[in-house]
C-alpha cells in the first residue's frame, strides 16, 4: 500500500479537523478537540493551525518522525512553533502519528506506510467510545 501524497493527507486531516470540531462543539464543556496537522509545508501547517484554533480546537498532533531529511529543529518550522505559542495550542508529537516515507523512496511496501493516514480514524473511534461511556 502506497502512502498517500501530502495533498490527500492534508484533505483527510482537514476533514477530520472539521469533524472533531463539530463533534466537540456539542459537548464543549466536557470535550476538547485536538487537530491533526500535516507539517510537510510549514506555511500550510500554520494556516491549518489558525483555522482549527478558530473552530475551537485546543491543540494539534504532528508526527514524531515522518521520514523526511528535515528535522523539527530546522528554522523552516519556526513559524509553526510561533503560531502554536501565539494561539496557545500545544503541539503533540504523538508516536501514533508517525508516517513512513513513500515506498518508492525506500523500496519497501506494507501496512506501516499508511499508519499516519489511519490516525484520524483511531481518534474518532476513541471519541465515540468515550461519548457512549459517559452517557451510561
Secondary structure, 3 states (H helix, E strand, C coil): CCCCCHHHHHHHHHHHHHHHHHHHHCCCCCCCCEEECCCCCHHHHHHHHHHHHHCCCCEEEEECCCCCCCCCCCHHHHHHHHHHHHCCCEEEEEHHHCCCCCHHHHCCCCHHHHHHHHHHHHHHHHHHHHHHHHHC
